[in-house]
Amino acid sequence: MQVEKNIAATQELFAAFGAKDVPKILTFLDPEIVIEFYGPATIPYAGTYRGLGEAHRFFTTVLSSVDINQFDAEDIFGAGDKVVVTGHLNLRARSTGRLIDSDFVHVITLRDARWLRFRDFMNTAVATAAFARALAS
């Protein structure tokens, strides 16, 4: 029963993300949330974020940094306190206009149907290239 609640909460959070509704996203997060988005500092939202205040900053930064062309969860699997989501995204970096087109895997740990830990795995080389400024010749 808890696995179904965890999957439902994850689906609702994804819907809130698609609607760019950061206050609603925060309602699905545990106060001790840890967000880990892997990649270099070229990606504006890369890093580790702890707590609701930093989670707010993370989601606000993501949504202000990219335009979402596609963000599709293809498969959602749950077991115990974990939910794994696989999917595909196609985003445009606002600062450069370049595309970020990648598959992704999200590994989420939940407590009482609220996200406690969120880890994002995608092709960070594509995201880095999309945000990188052109090198001077």
N, CA, C and O atoms as CSV, one atom per row, in Angstrom:
chain,resi,resn,atom,element,x,y,z
A,1,MET,N,N,0.814,-1.194,0.000
A,1,MET,CA,C,0.000,0.000,0.000
A,1,MET,C,C,0.861,1.263,0.000
A,1,MET,O,O,0.544,2.223,-0.702
A,2,GLN,N,N,1.966,1.275,0.793
A,2,GLN,CA,C,2.838,2.450,0.855
A,2,GLN,C,C,3.514,2.704,-0.488
A,2,GLN,O,O,3.710,3.857,-0.873
A,3,VAL,N,N,3.872,1.640,-1.204
A,3,VAL,CA,C,4.502,1.815,-2.514
A,3,VAL,C,C,3.563,2.568,-3.448
A,3,VAL,O,O,3.999,3.461,-4.175
A,4,GLU,N,N,2.286,2.217,-3.436
A,4,GLU,CA,C,1.309,2.915,-4.287
A,4,GLU,C,C,1.196,4.386,-3.904
A,4,GLU,O,O,1.072,5.244,-4.778
A,5,LYS,N,N,1.237,4.690,-2.595
A,5,LYS,CA,C,1.184,6.086,-2.141
A,5,LYS,C,C,2.425,6.840,-2.604
A,5,LYS,O,O,2.335,7.996,-3.016
A,6,ASN,N,N,3.591,6.181,-2.537
A,6,ASN,CA,C,4.836,6.813,-2.971
A,6,ASN,C,C,4.810,7.112,-4.462
A,6,ASN,O,O,5.236,8.184,-4.891
A,7,ILE,N,N,4.314,6.171,-5.248
A,7,ILE,CA,C,4.220,6.377,-6.698
A,7,ILE,C,C,3.231,7.493,-7.004
A,7,ILE,O,O,3.503,8.342,-7.853
A,8,ALA,N,N,2.093,7.502,-6.327
A,8,ALA,CA,C,1.090,8.553,-6.556
A,8,ALA,C,C,1.658,9.931,-6.205
A,8,ALA,O,O,1.450,10.893,-6.943
A,9,ALA,N,N,2.375,10.028,-5.081
A,9,ALA,CA,C,2.974,11.311,-4.693
A,9,ALA,C,C,3.990,11.767,-5.734
A,9,ALA,O,O,4.069,12.953,-6.055
A,10,THR,N,N,4.762,10.826,-6.257
A,10,THR,CA,C,5.756,11.157,-7.286
A,10,THR,C,C,5.077,11.645,-8.554
A,10,THR,O,O,5.522,12.620,-9.160
A,11,GLN,N,N,4.012,10.983,-8.959
A,11,GLN,CA,C,3.281,11.417,-10.147
A,11,GLN,C,C,2.681,12.808,-9.954
A,11,GLN,O,O,2.676,13.618,-10.881
A,12,GLU,N,N,2.180,13.086,-8.760
A,12,GLU,CA,C,1.612,14.408,-8.484
A,12,GLU,C,C,2.701,15.481,-8.486
A,12,GLU,O,O,2.485,16.586,-8.984
A,13,LEU,N,N,3.867,15.155,-7.932
A,13,LEU,CA,C,4.959,16.120,-7.956
A,13,LEU,C,C,5.389,16.394,-9.390
A,13,LEU,O,O,5.628,17.548,-9.746
A,14,PHE,N,N,5.491,15.367,-10.215
A,14,PHE,CA,C,5.849,15.556,-11.620
A,14,PHE,C,C,4.826,16.455,-12.312
A,14,PHE,O,O,5.202,17.309,-13.114
A,15,ALA,N,N,3.541,16.276,-12.014
A,15,ALA,CA,C,2.505,17.129,-12.606
A,15,ALA,C,C,2.692,18.576,-12.155
A,15,ALA,O,O,2.541,19.497,-12.958
A,16,ALA,N,N,3.018,18.784,-10.888
A,16,ALA,CA,C,3.258,20.141,-10.386
A,16,ALA,C,C,4.481,20.751,-11.059
A,16,ALA,O,O,4.490,21.945,-11.361
A,17,PHE,N,N,5.526,19.935,-11.299
A,17,PHE,CA,C,6.712,20.423,-12.002
A,17,PHE,C,C,6.333,20.861,-13.422
A,17,PHE,O,O,6.730,21.934,-13.877
A,18,GLY,N,N,5.569,20.024,-14.107
A,18,GLY,CA,C,5.129,20.367,-15.460
A,18,GLY,C,C,4.302,21.640,-15.502
A,18,GLY,O,O,4.333,22.376,-16.488
A,19,ALA,N,N,3.558,21.900,-14.426
A,19,ALA,CA,C,2.753,23.121,-14.321
A,19,ALA,C,C,3.575,24.290,-13.778
A,19,ALA,O,O,3.055,25.398,-13.639
A,20,LYS,N,N,4.847,24.055,-13.470
A,20,LYS,CA,C,5.757,25.072,-12.924
A,20,LYS,C,C,5.253,25.652,-11.612
A,20,LYS,O,O,5.407,26.843,-11.343
A,21,ASP,N,N,4.643,24.787,-10.795
A,21,ASP,CA,C,4.029,25.192,-9.539
A,21,ASP,C,C,4.941,24.814,-8.372
A,21,ASP,O,O,4.750,23.775,-7.740
A,22,VAL,N,N,5.934,25.663,-8.091
A,22,VAL,CA,C,6.924,25.371,-7.048
A,22,VAL,C,C,6.267,25.241,-5.672
A,22,VAL,O,O,6.613,24.312,-4.942
A,23,PRO,N,N,5.339,26.120,-5.277
A,23,PRO,CA,C,4.712,25.928,-3.963
A,23,PRO,C,C,4.047,24.548,-3.819
A,23,PRO,O,O,4.115,23.940,-2.751
A,24,LYS,N,N,3.417,24.064,-4.871
A,24,LYS,CA,C,2.793,22.731,-4.796
A,24,LYS,C,C,3.857,21.646,-4.739
A,24,LYS,O,O,3.701,20.667,-4.008
A,25,ILE,N,N,4.943,21.805,-5.504
A,25,ILE,CA,C,6.040,20.826,-5.446
A,25,ILE,C,C,6.497,20.664,-4.004
A,25,ILE,O,O,6.697,19.542,-3.537
A,26,LEU,N,N,6.663,21.766,-3.303
A,26,LEU,CA,C,7.179,21.729,-1.933
A,26,LEU,C,C,6.282,20.938,-0.985
A,26,LEU,O,O,6.763,20.414,0.019
A,27,THR,N,N,4.987,20.843,-1.286
A,27,THR,CA,C,4.083,20.083,-0.418
A,27,THR,C,C,4.352,18.585,-0.483
A,27,THR,O,O,3.896,17.841,0.385
A,28,PHE,N,N,5.079,18.135,-1.486
A,28,PHE,CA,C,5.398,16.711,-1.634
A,28,PHE,C,C,6.797,16.372,-1.113
A,28,PHE,O,O,7.262,15.243,-1.269
A,29,LEU,N,N,7.465,17.347,-0.497
A,29,LEU,CA,C,8.828,17.147,-0.014
A,29,LEU,C,C,8.862,17.056,1.507
A,29,LEU,O,O,8.149,17.782,2.199
A,30,ASP,N,N,9.693,16.162,2.013
A,30,ASP,CA,C,9.954,16.061,3.432
A,30,ASP,C,C,10.783,17.285,3.851
A,30,ASP,O,O,11.605,17.754,3.064
A,31,PRO,N,N,10.592,17.809,5.057
A,31,PRO,CA,C,11.401,18.957,5.493
A,31,PRO,C,C,12.904,18.703,5.449
A,31,PRO,O,O,13.685,19.650,5.358
A,32,GLU,N,N,13.317,17.447,5.514
A,32,GLU,CA,C,14.739,17.096,5.470
A,32,GLU,C,C,15.194,16.668,4.076
A,32,GLU,O,O,16.183,15.947,3.943
A,33,ILE,N,N,14.491,17.099,3.054
A,33,ILE,CA,C,14.804,16.724,1.668
A,33,ILE,C,C,16.266,17.012,1.332
A,33,ILE,O,O,16.829,18.034,1.725
A,34,VAL,N,N,16.861,16.075,0.591
A,34,VAL,CA,C,18.193,16.267,0.012
A,34,VAL,C,C,18.043,16.038,-1.487
A,34,VAL,O,O,17.575,14.983,-1.915
A,35,ILE,N,N,18.437,17.018,-2.276
A,35,ILE,CA,C,18.388,16.932,-3.734
A,35,ILE,C,C,19.813,16.887,-4.241
A,35,ILE,O,O,20.638,17.723,-3.874
A,36,GLU,N,N,20.104,15.900,-5.091
A,36,GLU,CA,C,21.432,15.772,-5.681
A,36,GLU,C,C,21.282,15.765,-7.200
A,36,GLU,O,O,20.771,14.814,-7.791
A,37,PHE,N,N,21.739,16.849,-7.808
A,37,PHE,CA,C,21.748,16.936,-9.267
A,37,PHE,C,C,23.205,16.968,-9.690
A,37,PHE,O,O,23.924,17.929,-9.413
A,38,TYR,N,N,23.631,15.915,-10.359
A,38,TYR,CA,C,25.041,15.736,-10.688
A,38,TYR,C,C,25.416,16.528,-11.928
A,38,TYR,O,O,24.647,16.608,-12.886
A,39,GLY,N,N,26.612,17.115,-11.900
A,39,GLY,CA,C,27.124,17.845,-13.043
A,39,GLY,C,C,27.963,19.026,-12.594
A,39,GLY,O,O,27.983,19.367,-11.411
A,40,PRO,N,N,28.661,19.653,-13.543
A,40,PRO,CA,C,29.520,20.790,-13.209
A,40,PRO,C,C,28.710,22.064,-12.995
A,40,PRO,O,O,27.522,22.126,-13.314
A,41,ALA,N,N,29.377,23.073,-12.450
A,41,ALA,CA,C,28.734,24.347,-12.131
A,41,ALA,C,C,28.204,25.082,-13.364
A,41,ALA,O,O,27.434,26.033,-13.228
A,42,THR,N,N,28.606,24.655,-14.563
A,42,THR,CA,C,28.064,25.252,-15.790
A,42,THR,C,C,26.545,25.095,-15.832
A,42,THR,O,O,25.837,25.954,-16.357
A,43,ILE,N,N,26.053,23.990,-15.273
A,43,ILE,CA,C,24.610,23.757,-15.179
A,43,ILE,C,C,24.122,24.550,-13.964
A,43,ILE,O,O,24.533,24.255,-12.842
A,44,PRO,N,N,23.262,25.542,-14.157
A,44,PRO,CA,C,22.907,26.461,-13.066
A,44,PRO,C,C,22.329,25.797,-11.822
A,44,PRO,O,O,22.445,26.340,-10.723
A,45,TYR,N,N,21.711,24.637,-11.980
A,45,TYR,CA,C,21.046,23.977,-10.857
A,45,TYR,C,C,21.785,22.731,-10.377
A,45,TYR,O,O,21.252,21.976,-9.564
A,46,ALA,N,N,23.002,22.504,-10.866
A,46,ALA,CA,C,23.791,21.358,-10.395
A,46,ALA,C,C,24.220,21.582,-8.958
A,46,ALA,O,O,24.510,22.707,-8.549
A,47,GLY,N,N,24.255,20.508,-8.206
A,47,GLY,CA,C,24.729,20.590,-6.837
A,47,GLY,C,C,23.872,19.794,-5.889
A,47,GLY,O,O,23.003,19.024,-6.298
A,48,THR,N,N,24.131,19.992,-4.615
A,48,THR,CA,C,23.382,19.326,-3.552
A,48,THR,C,C,22.619,20.382,-2.780
A,48,THR,O,O,23.169,21.425,-2.425
A,49,TYR,N,N,21.360,20.111,-2.524
A,49,TYR,CA,C,20.458,21.043,-1.851
A,49,TYR,C,C,19.851,20.334,-0.644
A,49,TYR,O,O,19.412,19.189,-0.757
A,50,ARG,N,N,19.822,20.992,0.493
A,50,ARG,CA,C,19.318,20.386,1.729
A,50,ARG,C,C,18.231,21.271,2.340
A,50,ARG,O,O,18.425,22.471,2.537
A,51,GLY,N,N,17.090,20.659,2.633
A,51,GLY,CA,C,15.991,21.366,3.278
A,51,GLY,C,C,15.047,22.024,2.282
A,51,GLY,O,O,15.347,22.132,1.092
A,52,LEU,N,N,13.912,22.456,2.790
A,52,LEU,CA,C,12.873,23.014,1.921
A,52,LEU,C,C,13.281,24.338,1.272
A,52,LEU,O,O,12.923,24.596,0.123
A,53,GLY,N,N,14.021,25.172,1.991
A,53,GLY,CA,C,14.460,26.447,1.413
A,53,GLY,C,C,15.343,26.236,0.203
A,53,GLY,O,O,15.162,26.883,-0.829
A,54,GLU,N,N,16.306,25.321,0.329
A,54,GLU,CA,C,17.188,25.038,-0.802
A,54,GLU,C,C,16.452,24.283,-1.901
A,54,GLU,O,O,16.754,24.460,-3.081
A,55,ALA,N,N,15.488,23.442,-1.528
A,55,ALA,CA,C,14.683,22.762,-2.547
A,55,ALA,C,C,13.894,23.785,-3.365
A,55,ALA,O,O,13.770,23.662,-4.583
A,56,HIS,N,N,13.367,24.788,-2.679
A,56,HIS,CA,C,12.661,25.867,-3.387
A,56,HIS,C,C,13.611,26.537,-4.379
A,56,HIS,O,O,13.249,26.783,-5.530
A,57,ARG,N,N,14.833,26.828,-3.920
A,57,ARG,CA,C,15.830,27.454,-4.805
A,57,ARG,C,C,16.157,26.540,-5.987
A,57,ARG,O,O,16.273,27.017,-7.116
A,58,PHE,N,N,16.305,25.242,-5.746
A,58,PHE,CA,C,16.595,24.294,-6.818
A,58,PHE,C,C,15.500,24.330,-7.882
A,58,PHE,O,O,15.785,24.558,-9.058
A,59,PHE,N,N,14.264,24.109,-7.481
A,59,PHE,CA,C,13.178,24.038,-8.466
A,59,PHE,C,C,12.957,25.378,-9.159
A,59,PHE,O,O,12.657,25.408,-10.352
A,60,THR,N,N,13.099,26.482,-8.435
A,60,THR,CA,C,12.970,27.805,-9.052
A,60,THR,C,C,14.075,28.024,-10.078
A,60,THR,O,O,13.827,28.560,-11.158
A,61,THR,N,N,15.288,27.612,-9.743
A,61,THR,CA,C,16.411,27.770,-10.669
A,61,THR,C,C,16.226,26.913,-11.909
A,61,THR,O,O,16.460,27.381,-13.024
A,62,VAL,N,N,15.811,25.664,-11.732
A,62,VAL,CA,C,15.566,24.805,-12.896
A,62,VAL,C,C,14.533,25.457,-13.810
A,62,VAL,O,O,14.764,25.611,-15.009
A,63,LEU,N,N,13.402,25.835,-13.242
A,63,LEU,CA,C,12.306,26.354,-14.063
A,63,LEU,C,C,12.608,27.717,-14.677
A,63,LEU,O,O,12.020,28.071,-15.699
A,64,SER,N,N,13.513,28.489,-14.076
A,64,SER,CA,C,13.879,29.775,-14.673
A,64,SER,C,C,15.043,29.638,-15.660
A,64,SER,O,O,15.337,30.574,-16.404
A,65,SER,N,N,15.704,28.478,-15.670
A,65,SER,CA,C,16.872,28.263,-16.531
A,65,SER,C,C,16.540,27.586,-17.854
A,65,SER,O,O,17.302,27.690,-18.815
A,66,VAL,N,N,15.410,26.896,-17.906
A,66,VAL,CA,C,15.084,26.120,-19.106
A,66,VAL,C,C,13.627,26.330,-19.508
A,66,VAL,O,O,12.769,26.663,-18.690
A,67,ASP,N,N,13.387,26.124,-20.785
A,67,ASP,CA,C,12.025,25.992,-21.295
A,67,ASP,C,C,11.803,24.510,-21.517
A,67,ASP,O,O,12.651,23.833,-22.097
A,68,ILE,N,N,10.676,24.004,-21.064
A,68,ILE,CA,C,10.387,22.580,-21.166
A,68,ILE,C,C,9.643,22.307,-22.469
A,68,ILE,O,O,8.502,22.734,-22.642
A,69,ASN,N,N,10.295,21.594,-23.380
A,69,ASN,CA,C,9.636,21.138,-24.599
A,69,ASN,C,C,9.000,19.774,-24.369
A,69,ASN,O,O,7.907,19.492,-24.860
A,70,GLN,N,N,9.700,18.934,-23.618
A,70,GLN,CA,C,9.236,17.579,-23.332
A,70,GLN,C,C,9.828,17.157,-21.999
A,70,GLN,O,O,11.018,17.350,-21.750
A,71,PHE,N,N,8.995,16.581,-21.146
A,71,PHE,CA,C,9.459,15.988,-19.903
A,71,PHE,C,C,8.527,14.833,-19.612
A,71,PHE,O,O,7.517,14.986,-18.925
A,72,ASP,N,N,8.878,13.678,-20.141
A,72,ASP,CA,C,8.002,12.520,-20.065
A,72,ASP,C,C,8.574,11.431,-19.188
A,72,ASP,O,O,9.664,10.919,-19.443
A,73,ALA,N,N,7.827,11.078,-18.148
A,73,ALA,CA,C,8.153,9.900,-17.360
A,73,ALA,C,C,7.626,8.697,-18.135
A,73,ALA,O,O,6.433,8.614,-18.427
A,74,GLU,N,N,8.508,7.777,-18.462
A,74,GLU,CA,C,8.101,6.611,-19.249
A,74,GLU,C,C,7.761,5.418,-18.373
A,74,GLU,O,O,6.777,4.721,-18.625
A,75,ASP,N,N,8.570,5.177,-17.341
A,75,ASP,CA,C,8.330,4.065,-16.427
A,75,ASP,C,C,8.541,4.536,-14.995
A,75,ASP,O,O,9.471,5.289,-14.707
A,76,ILE,N,N,7.670,4.085,-14.106
A,76,ILE,CA,C,7.792,4.383,-12.688
A,76,ILE,C,C,7.731,3.052,-11.945
A,76,ILE,O,O,6.767,2.295,-12.063
A,77,PHE,N,N,8.791,2.788,-11.174
A,77,PHE,CA,C,8.888,1.544,-10.419
A,77,PHE,C,C,8.991,1.888,-8.937
A,77,PHE,O,O,9.665,2.849,-8.568
A,78,GLY,N,N,8.332,1.116,-8.094
A,78,GLY,CA,C,8.427,1.342,-6.661
A,78,GLY,C,C,8.728,0.063,-5.914
A,78,GLY,O,O,8.240,-1.008,-6.273
A,79,ALA,N,N,9.534,0.180,-4.874
A,79,ALA,CA,C,9.832,-0.939,-3.973
A,79,ALA,C,C,10.262,-0.343,-2.642
A,79,ALA,O,O,11.145,0.514,-2.596
A,80,GLY,N,N,9.647,-0.789,-1.573
A,80,GLY,CA,C,9.989,-0.266,-0.258
A,80,GLY,C,C,9.800,1.236,-0.210
A,80,GLY,O,O,8.729,1.744,-0.542
A,81,ASP,N,N,10.845,1.953,0.205
A,81,ASP,CA,C,10.757,3.416,0.303
A,81,ASP,C,C,11.342,4.117,-0.918
A,81,ASP,O,O,11.588,5.323,-0.878
A,82,LYS,N,N,11.570,3.374,-2.007
A,82,LYS,CA,C,12.186,3.932,-3.215
A,82,LYS,C,C,11.197,3.946,-4.379
A,82,LYS,O,O,10.356,3.059,-4.531
A,83,VAL,N,N,11.336,4.988,-5.187
A,83,VAL,CA,C,10.660,5.068,-6.485
A,83,VAL,C,C,11.729,5.426,-7.507
A,83,VAL,O,O,12.536,6.327,-7.283
A,84,VAL,N,N,11.730,4.723,-8.618
A,84,VAL,CA,C,12.653,4.994,-9.714
A,84,VAL,C,C,11.819,5.383,-10.926
A,84,VAL,O,O,10.873,4.688,-11.298
A,85,VAL,N,N,12.185,6.501,-11.533
A,85,VAL,CA,C,11.469,6.998,-12.703
A,85,VAL,C,C,12.462,7.078,-13.858
A,85,VAL,O,O,13.537,7.663,-13.723
A,86,THR,N,N,12.096,6.487,-14.989
A,86,THR,CA,C,12.894,6.644,-16.199
A,86,THR,C,C,12.067,7.446,-17.190
A,86,THR,O,O,10.837,7.385,-17.186
A,87,GLY,N,N,12.755,8.198,-18.039
A,87,GLY,CA,C,12.014,8.996,-18.997
A,87,GLY,C,C,12.919,9.726,-19.955
A,87,GLY,O,O,14.108,9.432,-20.077
A,88,HIS,N,N,12.323,10.690,-20.636
A,88,HIS,CA,C,13.041,11.472,-21.629
A,88,HIS,C,C,12.674,12.941,-21.448
A,88,HIS,O,O,11.534,13.284,-21.135
A,89,LEU,N,N,13.672,13.799,-21.654
A,89,LEU,CA,C,13.417,15.229,-21.593
A,89,LEU,C,C,14.027,15.930,-22.792
A,89,LEU,O,O,15.007,15.475,-23.383
A,90,ASN,N,N,13.425,17.028,-23.122
A,90,ASN,CA,C,13.937,17.913,-24.155
A,90,ASN,C,C,13.679,19.326,-23.650
A,90,ASN,O,O,12.537,19.781,-23.585
A,91,LEU,N,N,14.746,20.000,-23.298
A,91,LEU,CA,C,14.670,21.336,-22.713
A,91,LEU,C,C,15.496,22.300,-23.549
A,91,LEU,O,O,16.386,21.882,-24.289
A,92,ARG,N,N,15.205,23.575,-23.433
A,92,ARG,CA,C,16.016,24.592,-24.081
A,92,ARG,C,C,16.614,25.474,-22.984
A,92,ARG,O,O,15.890,26.039,-22.164
A,93,ALA,N,N,17.936,25.581,-22.981
A,93,ALA,CA,C,18.616,26.454,-22.024
A,93,ALA,C,C,18.291,27.899,-22.388
A,93,ALA,O,O,18.597,28.337,-23.497
A,94,ARG,N,N,17.697,28.619,-21.501
A,94,ARG,CA,C,17.300,30.000,-21.788
A,94,ARG,C,C,18.503,30.907,-22.044
A,94,ARG,O,O,18.420,31.829,-22.856
A,95,SER,N,N,19.608,30.656,-21.367
A,95,SER,CA,C,20.764,31.546,-21.487
A,95,SER,C,C,21.454,31.444,-22.840
A,95,SER,O,O,22.099,32.400,-23.271
A,96,THR,N,N,21.335,30.311,-23.518
A,96,THR,CA,C,22.030,30.127,-24.798
A,96,THR,C,C,21.104,29.754,-25.950
A,96,THR,O,O,21.472,29.900,-27.116
A,97,GLY,N,N,19.906,29.274,-25.631
A,97,GLY,CA,C,18.985,28.811,-26.665
A,97,GLY,C,C,19.272,27.398,-27.154
A,97,GLY,O,O,18.592,26.907,-28.055
A,98,ARG,N,N,20.267,26.738,-26.574
A,98,ARG,CA,C,20.637,25.383,-27.014
A,98,ARG,C,C,19.757,24.326,-26.351
A,98,ARG,O,O,19.234,24.518,-25.253
A,99,LEU,N,N,19.613,23.195,-27.063
A,99,LEU,CA,C,18.777,22.103,-26.571
A,99,LEU,C,C,19.523,21.179,-25.616
A,99,LEU,O,O,20.727,20.951,-25.734
A,100,ILE,N,N,18.754,20.660,-24.668
A,100,ILE,CA,C,19.183,19.586,-23.788
A,100,ILE,C,C,18.229,18.438,-24.079
A,100,ILE,O,O,17.061,18.490,-23.694
A,101,ASP,N,N,18.709,17.414,-24.749
A,101,ASP,CA,C,17.877,16.278,-25.127
A,101,ASP,C,C,18.517,15.029,-24.532
A,101,ASP,O,O,19.617,14.646,-24.930
A,102,SER,N,N,17.834,14.390,-23.579
A,102,SER,CA,C,18.458,13.298,-22.843
A,102,SER,C,C,17.421,12.377,-22.233
A,102,SER,O,O,16.310,12.796,-21.907
A,103,ASP,N,N,17.796,11.126,-22.082
A,103,ASP,CA,C,17.051,10.232,-21.204
A,103,ASP,C,C,17.440,10.598,-19.784
A,103,ASP,O,O,18.474,11.228,-19.562
A,104,PHE,N,N,16.612,10.203,-18.816
A,104,PHE,CA,C,16.947,10.459,-17.418
A,104,PHE,C,C,16.483,9.303,-16.552
A,104,PHE,O,O,15.606,8.524,-16.927
A,105,VAL,N,N,17.097,9.217,-15.383
A,105,VAL,CA,C,16.669,8.316,-14.326
A,105,VAL,C,C,16.641,9.136,-13.045
A,105,VAL,O,O,17.620,9.800,-12.704
A,106,HIS,N,N,15.531,9.088,-12.344
A,106,HIS,CA,C,15.415,9.728,-11.048
A,106,HIS,C,C,15.274,8.620,-10.007
A,106,HIS,O,O,14.434,7.731,-10.150
A,107,VAL,N,N,16.085,8.676,-8.978
A,107,VAL,CA,C,15.996,7.738,-7.872
A,107,VAL,C,C,15.539,8.543,-6.662
A,107,VAL,O,O,16.222,9.468,-6.220
A,108,ILE,N,N,14.387,8.181,-6.139
A,108,ILE,CA,C,13.742,8.965,-5.087
A,108,ILE,C,C,13.518,8.076,-3.864
A,108,ILE,O,O,12.999,6.965,-3.981
A,109,THR,N,N,13.907,8.568,-2.709
A,109,THR,CA,C,13.614,7.902,-1.441
A,109,THR,C,C,12.527,8.717,-0.764
A,109,THR,O,O,12.616,9.943,-0.691
A,110,LEU,N,N,11.507,8.042,-0.272
A,110,LEU,CA,C,10.381,8.737,0.350
A,110,LEU,C,C,10.215,8.322,1.806
A,110,LEU,O,O,10.582,7.217,2.205
A,111,ARG,N,N,9.653,9.237,2.583
A,111,ARG,CA,C,9.251,8.968,3.956
A,111,ARG,C,C,7.843,9.520,4.108
A,111,ARG,O,O,7.612,10.710,3.893
A,112,ASP,N,N,6.905,8.663,4.477
A,112,ASP,CA,C,5.499,9.061,4.623
A,112,ASP,C,C,4.974,9.729,3.354
A,112,ASP,O,O,4.290,10.751,3.415
A,113,ALA,N,N,5.307,9.133,2.191
A,113,ALA,CA,C,4.852,9.594,0.875
A,113,ALA,C,C,5.339,11.007,0.533
A,113,ALA,O,O,4.714,11.704,-0.266
A,114,ARG,N,N,6.446,11.424,1.134
A,114,ARG,CA,C,7.088,12.702,0.801
A,114,ARG,C,C,8.537,12.420,0.421
A,114,ARG,O,O,9.201,11.578,1.025
A,115,TRP,N,N,9.011,13.137,-0.590
A,115,TRP,CA,C,10.376,12.939,-1.061
A,115,TRP,C,C,11.362,13.320,0.043
A,115,TRP,O,O,11.317,14.429,0.576
A,116,LEU,N,N,12.245,12.395,0.372
A,116,LEU,CA,C,13.291,12.620,1.356
A,116,LEU,C,C,14.646,12.817,0.670
A,116,LEU,O,O,15.471,13.610,1.123
A,117,ARG,N,N,14.861,12.092,-0.417
A,117,ARG,CA,C,16.098,12.220,-1.198
A,117,ARG,C,C,15.760,12.067,-2.667
A,117,ARG,O,O,15.036,11.153,-3.061
A,118,PHE,N,N,16.296,12.981,-3.478
A,118,PHE,CA,C,16.064,12.971,-4.922
A,118,PHE,C,C,17.404,13.023,-5.615
A,118,PHE,O,O,18.174,13.965,-5.426
A,119,ARG,N,N,17.689,11.997,-6.430
A,119,ARG,CA,C,18.924,11.966,-7.208
A,119,ARG,C,C,18.556,11.937,-8.680
A,119,ARG,O,O,17.726,11.133,-9.105
A,120,ASP,N,N,19.169,12.810,-9.450
A,120,ASP,CA,C,18.893,12.955,-10.874
A,120,ASP,C,C,20.091,12.474,-11.675
A,120,ASP,O,O,21.214,12.933,-11.467
A,121,PHE,N,N,19.845,11.553,-12.585
A,121,PHE,CA,C,20.870,11.050,-13.486
A,121,PHE,C,C,20.406,11.299,-14.917
A,121,PHE,O,O,19.336,10.845,-15.322
A,122,MET,N,N,21.218,12.019,-15.669
A,122,MET,CA,C,20.926,12.292,-17.077
A,122,MET,C,C,22.259,12.477,-17.785
A,122,MET,O,O,23.316,12.339,-17.171
A,123,ASN,N,N,22.213,12.784,-19.049
A,123,ASN,CA,C,23.442,13.033,-19.796
A,123,ASN,C,C,23.888,14.466,-19.489
A,123,ASN,O,O,23.506,15.410,-20.181
A,124,THR,N,N,24.700,14.607,-18.442
A,124,THR,CA,C,25.112,15.949,-18.033
A,124,THR,C,C,26.047,16.601,-19.050
A,124,THR,O,O,26.187,17.824,-19.057
A,125,ALA,N,N,26.685,15.810,-19.904
A,125,ALA,CA,C,27.525,16.405,-20.955
A,125,ALA,C,C,26.657,17.231,-21.900
A,125,ALA,O,O,27.074,18.296,-22.354
A,126,VAL,N,N,25.459,16.749,-22.196
A,126,VAL,CA,C,24.533,17.483,-23.073
A,126,VAL,C,C,24.081,18.774,-22.383
A,126,VAL,O,O,24.032,19.832,-23.010
A,127,ALA,N,N,23.757,18.683,-21.105
A,127,ALA,CA,C,23.324,19.877,-20.363
A,127,ALA,C,C,24.471,20.889,-20.244
A,127,ALA,O,O,24.263,22.092,-20.397
A,128,THR,N,N,25.667,20.395,-19.972
A,128,THR,CA,C,26.832,21.286,-19.872
A,128,THR,C,C,27.060,22.032,-21.185
A,128,THR,O,O,27.289,23.242,-21.188
A,129,ALA,N,N,26.995,21.309,-22.290
A,129,ALA,CA,C,27.179,21.937,-23.600
A,129,ALA,C,C,26.086,22.963,-23.886
A,129,ALA,O,O,26.355,24.004,-24.485
A,130,ALA,N,N,24.865,22.679,-23.463
A,130,ALA,CA,C,23.756,23.589,-23.728
A,130,ALA,C,C,23.920,24.904,-22.955
A,130,ALA,O,O,23.540,25.965,-23.449
A,131,PHE,N,N,24.480,24.833,-21.755
A,131,PHE,CA,C,24.641,26.043,-20.955
A,131,PHE,C,C,25.974,26.750,-21.177
A,131,PHE,O,O,26.132,27.900,-20.767
A,132,ALA,N,N,26.921,26.094,-21.807
A,132,ALA,CA,C,28.253,26.667,-21.996
A,132,ALA,C,C,28.203,27.842,-22.962
A,132,ALA,O,O,27.537,27.798,-23.997
A,133,ARG,N,N,28.909,28.866,-22.601
A,133,ARG,CA,C,29.061,30.026,-23.488
A,133,ARG,C,C,30.037,29.659,-24.586
A,133,ARG,O,O,30.944,28.855,-24.371
A,134,ALA,N,N,29.859,30.235,-25.746
A,134,ALA,CA,C,30.808,29.989,-26.855
A,134,ALA,C,C,32.186,30.494,-26.453
A,134,ALA,O,O,32.314,31.557,-25.846
A,135,LEU,N,N,33.196,29.740,-26.790
A,135,LEU,CA,C,34.566,30.131,-26.490
A,135,LEU,C,C,35.019,31.235,-27.462
A,135,LEU,O,O,34.714,31.203,-28.654
A,136,ALA,N,N,35.732,32.177,-26.928
A,136,ALA,CA,C,36.253,33.254,-27.778
A,136,ALA,C,C,37.305,32.683,-28.713
A,136,ALA,O,O,38.105,31.836,-28.313
A,137,SER,N,N,37.305,33.147,-29.960
A,137,SER,CA,C,38.313,32.617,-30.911
A,137,SER,C,C,39.523,33.490,-30.984
A,137,SER,O,O,40.456,33.191,-31.730
